[in-house]
Amino acid sequence: MQRFLEAVLISAQAIWANKLRALLTVLGNVVAVTSIIAVVSLVQGLNATVRETITSAAGADTFTVNQNRRSFTAEDMASARRNPPVDLSDVEAVRQAGERIDYVMASSAAGAQVKYRQRASDSVRVTGATHEFARLSTTSVGYGRMLTRSEFDDGRRVAFLGSETAERLFEAVDPIGKTISIAGAPYRVVGVAEPKGSVMGQSQDGFVIIPLAAFHKAFGSRRSLSVTVVPRTADEIEAAMDDVKAALRVHRRLRPREPDNFGVFSADTFLQIYEIATTGLFTILIGVVSLSLVVGGIVIMNIMLMIVTERTREIGLRKSLGARRRDILWQILTEATALSTFGGILGTAFGFGVAYLISLVSPLPATVELWSVALGISMTAAVGLFFGLYPAMRAAQLDPIEALGRE
């Protein structure tokens, strides 16, 4: 332990005596670790945001039934597009799927122009839903009220607005009780949602909710429905999904060997699809950035070889005074590792700073993970140890008599 501390002290003195050279030596490591930490922070932030968005949109304890199956190839996607649309008879079959099902909501969506007098908002997401929306939705009422069950069931022309839609159409005017036009048909506003904010720069507040029956009158009933299923308990979600698949296969008269012509997805399913789609890309990105660490390691090796040449007489003097080969080896290795680790510490700090600045000026979020700090510093320490080994061996093998005789 004492030898280690002595080696660290000697290394620190040598680095401090040549501060500019040390800084230039570790510049490659600083750039590499800055890039790695920034990328990892942004990727972790993006993953956390996507997980939160998928979980809040799909519901942690719910699953959905859609027209399309889970597809990873062009052939699967082409086959899924040929599936029959999910209609109200399918919804009823899902409702009767078994005792594990608590309740079921059917919905459909379309983009449409929404107008109030001379003000208009184009491409607003208009969603038609059954009365279970009021029970299922995580959308909170800002003011006014939610649609009632009778309004949903009777298909009345009433609307619940997202806060952004209300602001665009009414500004300072109270929208409650006002009549807006959706796809040319009049609807009375009964409530406005609390703001949800934006995810990845996309606003979550530009929507309108109307009864599904009214939606079908305005946009047609041939659109495929999305069916959200809520099991009685979260522990029964897998069994409930199996019950729904069996019920739909019977309802659609599929033979045992025929594949499902519908898709059943939980929040975990969407997360798996996202991870499959992005894991390879993120790995390649981090791998390419990590190549700069190799360049930084080569620079450290060259500088350490030059340092060994400059300090040949010093090494010879130490060996003549009793220093063993392993003492010299340990000293040079410690200095190379200390240099590289110093670059890693600077790069880690700069990396978090870069990620934070990017999150401020763009919709990309950043998340600081403790393991990424350990990763950045340990990687640079390993680089210094690996690339400092050859110069250290060269120094340890010097003959003390020849070393003292060199100028």
C-alpha positions in Angstrom: 0.0 0.0 0.0 2.9 2.3 0.8 4.5 1.7 -2.6 1.2 2.5 -4.2 0.8 5.8 -2.4 4.4 6.7 -3.2 3.8 5.9 -6.9 0.6 8.1 -6.9 2.5 11.0 -5.2 5.3 10.8 -7.8 2.8 10.6 -10.6 0.9 13.6 -9.3 4.1 15.6 -9.0 5.1 14.7 -12.6 1.7 15.6 -13.9 1.6 18.9 -12.1 5.1 19.8 -13.3 3.9 19.5 -16.9 0.3 20.7 -16.6 -0.2 21.8 -20.2 1.3 18.6 -21.7 -0.9 16.5 -19.3 -4.0 18.4 -20.5 -3.2 18.0 -24.1 -2.4 14.3 -23.5 -5.8 13.6 -22.0 -7.7 15.8 -24.5 -8.6 12.7 -26.6 -10.0 11.0 -23.5 -11.9 14.1 -22.5 -13.6 14.3 -25.9 -14.4 10.6 -26.0 -15.9 10.4 -22.5 -17.8 13.7 -23.0 -19.4 12.1 -26.1 -20.1 8.8 -24.4 -21.6 10.4 -21.2 -23.7 12.8 -23.3 -25.1 10.0 -25.5 -25.8 7.7 -22.6 -27.5 10.5 -20.6 -29.7 11.5 -23.6 -30.5 7.8 -24.4 -31.4 7.1 -20.8 -33.6 10.2 -20.7 -35.3 9.3 -24.0 -35.9 5.7 -22.7 -37.4 7.0 -19.5 -39.7 9.4 -21.3 -40.8 6.8 -23.8 -41.6 4.3 -21.0 -43.6 6.9 -19.1 -45.4 8.0 -22.2 -46.3 4.4 -23.2 -47.3 3.5 -19.7 -49.5 6.6 -19.3 -51.1 6.3 -22.7 -51.7 2.5 -22.7 -52.1 2.2 -19.0 -49.9 0.0 -16.8 -52.8 -2.3 -15.9 -54.6 -2.4 -19.3 -54.1 -3.8 -22.7 -55.5 -2.9 -26.1 -56.9 -4.8 -29.1 -56.2 -3.4 -32.5 -56.5 -4.4 -36.2 -52.8 -5.0 -36.7 -50.6 -7.7 -35.1 -47.1 -7.2 -33.8 -45.0 -6.9 -36.9 -41.2 -6.9 -37.5 -40.9 -7.7 -41.2 -42.4 -6.1 -44.3 -44.3 -9.4 -45.0 -45.8 -9.3 -41.5 -46.9 -5.7 -41.9 -48.4 -6.4 -45.3 -50.3 -9.3 -43.8 -51.5 -7.3 -40.9 -52.9 -4.6 -43.2 -55.2 -7.3 -44.7 -56.8 -8.0 -41.3 -60.5 -7.2 -40.9 -61.1 -4.0 -39.0 -62.1 -4.2 -35.3 -65.8 -3.3 -35.1 -68.6 -3.1 -32.5 -69.3 -6.8 -32.7 -65.7 -7.5 -31.8 -66.0 -5.1 -28.9 -69.0 -7.0 -27.6 -67.1 -10.3 -27.9 -64.3 -8.8 -25.8 -66.8 -7.7 -23.2 -68.1 -11.3 -22.9 -64.5 -12.8 -22.9 -64.7 -13.9 -19.2 -64.9 -13.0 -15.6 -61.4 -11.5 -15.5 -62.5 -8.5 -17.6 -63.7 -5.5 -15.6 -64.7 -3.2 -18.4 -63.9 -2.3 -22.0 -63.6 1.0 -23.8 -63.9 1.3 -27.6 -62.5 4.4 -29.4 -61.5 5.7 -32.9 -59.6 8.8 -33.9 -59.3 11.0 -36.9 -57.7 14.4 -37.7 -60.2 17.2 -38.5 -60.5 20.9 -38.6 -62.2 22.4 -35.5 -63.7 25.9 -35.7 -65.3 28.5 -33.4 -66.6 31.5 -35.3 -63.7 32.8 -37.3 -61.0 30.8 -35.5 -60.0 27.4 -36.8 -57.5 24.8 -35.7 -56.5 22.3 -38.4 -55.6 18.6 -38.0 -56.9 18.4 -34.4 -57.0 14.8 -33.1 -60.7 14.0 -32.7 -61.4 10.9 -30.7 -64.7 9.2 -30.4 -65.1 7.0 -27.3 -67.6 4.9 -25.4 -68.7 6.0 -21.9 -65.9 4.0 -20.2 -63.6 6.8 -21.3 -64.7 8.8 -18.2 -63.8 5.9 -16.0 -60.5 4.9 -17.7 -59.0 8.2 -18.8 -56.1 9.7 -17.0 -57.2 13.1 -18.4 -58.2 15.4 -15.6 -61.0 18.0 -15.9 -59.5 21.5 -15.7 -62.9 23.2 -15.7 -66.4 22.4 -16.8 -67.2 18.7 -16.7 -66.6 15.3 -18.4 -69.2 13.9 -20.8 -71.9 12.0 -19.0 -72.7 8.3 -19.7 -76.0 9.2 -21.3 -74.3 11.7 -23.6 -71.8 9.0 -24.6 -74.5 6.3 -25.1 -76.9 8.6 -27.0 -74.2 10.0 -29.3 -75.0 13.6 -28.4 -73.1 16.3 -30.1 -71.1 17.4 -27.1 -67.3 17.8 -26.8 -64.5 17.8 -24.2 -61.5 19.8 -25.3 -57.8 19.6 -24.7 -56.3 22.8 -23.1 -54.4 23.7 -26.3 -57.4 23.3 -28.5 -59.5 25.4 -26.2 -56.7 28.1 -26.1 -56.4 28.3 -29.8 -60.2 28.5 -30.4 -61.2 30.8 -27.5 -58.2 32.5 -26.1 -59.7 34.5 -23.2 -63.3 33.5 -23.8 -64.9 30.9 -21.6 -65.5 27.9 -23.9 -68.1 26.2 -21.7 -71.5 26.1 -23.4 -70.1 27.5 -26.7 -70.8 25.7 -29.9 -67.8 24.6 -32.1 -67.7 23.0 -35.5 -66.0 19.6 -36.0 -65.9 18.4 -39.6 -68.8 20.8 -40.4 -71.1 19.6 -37.6 -71.9 21.6 -34.4 -70.9 20.4 -31.0 -71.4 22.0 -27.6 -68.4 22.3 -25.3 -69.0 20.9 -21.8 -65.4 20.8 -20.4 -61.7 21.4 -20.9 -58.9 19.2 -19.7 -56.0 20.1 -17.5 -52.8 20.7 -19.5 -50.6 17.6 -19.9 -47.6 19.3 -21.5 -45.5 17.9 -24.3 -43.4 14.8 -24.9 -40.5 15.0 -27.2 -41.7 18.4 -28.4 -45.2 17.0 -29.3 -48.1 18.6 -27.4 -50.4 16.2 -25.6 -53.2 18.9 -25.3 -54.4 19.3 -28.9 -57.4 16.9 -28.8 -61.2 16.8 -28.8 -63.2 13.9 -27.2 -66.7 13.2 -28.5 -69.1 10.2 -28.2 -68.3 7.3 -30.4 -71.7 7.3 -32.0 -71.4 10.9 -32.9 -67.9 10.2 -34.3 -69.3 7.5 -36.6 -71.9 9.9 -37.9 -69.2 12.5 -38.7 -66.4 10.2 -40.0 -68.1 7.0 -40.9 -68.3 3.6 -39.1 -65.9 1.7 -41.3 -62.8 2.8 -39.4 -61.2 0.2 -37.2 -61.7 0.6 -33.5 -59.1 0.5 -30.8 -60.3 -1.5 -27.8 -58.9 -0.8 -24.3 -59.5 -3.7 -21.8 -59.1 -3.3 -18.1 -58.8 -6.6 -16.1 -60.3 -6.9 -12.6 -56.8 -7.0 -11.1 -53.3 -6.2 -12.4 -52.2 -9.8 -11.6 -54.7 -11.2 -14.1 -53.6 -9.1 -17.1 -51.8 -12.1 -18.9 -54.7 -14.4 -18.3 -57.2 -11.8 -19.4 -55.2 -11.3 -22.6 -55.5 -15.0 -23.3 -59.2 -14.9 -22.6 -59.7 -12.1 -25.1 -57.6 -13.8 -27.8 -59.6 -17.0 -27.4 -62.9 -15.1 -27.5 -61.9 -13.1 -30.6 -60.7 -16.3 -32.4 -64.1 -17.9 -31.7 -66.0 -14.8 -32.8 -64.0 -14.5 -36.0 -64.2 -18.3 -36.6 -60.5 -18.8 -37.0 -59.3 -22.4 -37.3 -56.7 -23.7 -34.8 -53.8 -23.4 -37.3 -54.8 -20.0 -38.6 -52.8 -17.0 -37.1 -54.6 -14.2 -35.2 -56.0 -11.6 -37.6 -55.9 -9.0 -34.8 -53.4 -7.7 -32.3 -53.4 -7.7 -28.5 -50.9 -5.3 -26.9 -50.0 -4.4 -23.4 -47.7 -1.5 -22.3 -44.9 -4.1 -22.0 -45.5 -5.1 -25.6 -45.0 -1.6 -26.8 -41.9 -1.2 -24.7 -40.5 -4.4 -26.1 -41.1 -3.2 -29.6 -39.4 0.1 -28.8 -36.4 -1.6 -27.2 -36.0 -4.0 -30.2 -36.2 -1.1 -32.6 -33.7 1.1 -30.7 -31.3 -1.1 -28.8 -29.1 -2.0 -31.8 -29.0 1.6 -32.9 -28.0 2.9 -29.5 -25.4 0.2 -29.1 -23.8 1.0 -32.5 -23.9 4.8 -31.7 -22.1 4.3 -28.3 -19.6 1.8 -29.9 -18.7 4.3 -32.6 -18.2 7.1 -30.0 -16.1 4.7 -27.9 -13.6 4.3 -30.7 -12.3 7.7 -29.9 -11.1 6.2 -26.5 -8.7 4.0 -28.5 -7.3 7.1 -30.2 -6.9 8.7 -26.8 -5.2 5.6 -25.5 -2.7 5.6 -28.4 -1.9 9.3 -27.6 -1.3 8.4 -24.0 1.0 5.6 -25.0 3.1 7.8 -27.3 3.4 10.5 -24.6 4.4 8.0 -22.0 7.1 6.6 -24.3 8.4 10.1 -24.7 8.3 10.6 -21.0 10.3 7.4 -20.4 12.9 8.7 -22.9 13.1 12.1 -21.1 13.4 10.5 -17.7 15.9 7.8 -18.6 18.6 9.1 -16.3 16.1 9.5 -13.4 14.9 5.9 -13.9 18.6 4.7 -14.0 19.3 6.6 -10.8 16.3 5.1 -9.0 17.3 1.6 -10.1 20.9 2.1 -9.0 19.5 3.2 -5.6 17.6 -0.1 -5.2 14.4 0.4 -7.1 13.2 -2.9 -8.6 11.7 -3.5 -12.0 8.2 -3.7 -10.6 8.7 -0.4 -8.8 9.5 1.4 -12.1 6.7 -0.6 -13.8 4.2 0.5 -11.2 5.3 4.1 -11.2 4.8 4.5 -15.0 1.6 2.5 -15.0 0.2 4.7 -12.2 1.1 7.9 -14.0 -0.5 6.7 -17.3 -3.6 5.5 -15.4 -3.8 8.8 -13.4 -3.5 10.8 -16.6 -6.3 8.8 -18.3 -8.5 8.9 -15.3 -8.1 12.6 -15.0 -9.3 12.9 -18.6 -12.3 10.7 -17.7 -13.3 12.9 -14.8 -13.2 16.0 -16.9 -15.0 14.2 -19.7 -17.7 13.0 -17.4 -18.4 16.6 -16.1 -18.4 18.0 -19.6 -20.6 15.2 -20.8 -23.3 15.9 -18.3 -23.0 19.6 -19.1 -23.4 18.9 -22.9 -26.4 16.7 -22.3 -28.0 19.3 -20.0 -27.5 22.0 -22.6 -29.0 19.8 -25.4 -32.0 19.1 -23.2 -32.5 22.8 -22.7 -32.5 23.8 -26.3 -34.2 20.7 -27.7 -37.1 18.3 -26.8 -34.5 15.6 -26.0 -34.5 14.9 -22.3 -31.4 14.0 -20.3 -31.1 11.7 -17.3 -28.0 11.4 -15.1 -27.3 7.8 -14.1 -24.7 7.0 -11.4 -23.6 3.9 -13.4 -22.7 6.1 -16.3 -20.3 8.1 -14.1 -18.7 4.8 -13.0 -18.6 3.6 -16.6 -16.9 6.8 -17.9 -14.2 6.9 -15.2 -13.5 3.1 -15.2 -13.3 3.0 -19.0 -10.6 5.7 -19.0 -8.7 4.0 -16.1 -8.7 0.8 -18.1 -7.5 2.6 -21.2 -4.7 4.2 -19.3 -3.7 0.8 -17.7 -3.8 -1.0 -21.1 -1.9 1.6 -23.2 0.5 2.5 -20.4 1.7 -1.1 -20.0 4.1 -1.0 -23.0 5.9 2.2 -21.9 6.0 0.9 -18.4 7.6 -2.4 -19.5 10.1 -0.4 -21.6 11.1 1.7 -18.6 11.3 -1.3 -16.2 13.7 -3.1 -18.6 16.2 -0.2 -18.8 19.7 -1.1 -17.7 20.7 1.3 -14.9 24.3 1.7 -16.1 23.3 2.5 -19.7 20.5 4.8 -18.4 22.9 6.8 -16.2 25.3 7.2 -19.2 22.6 8.7 -21.5 22.4 12.5 -22.0 
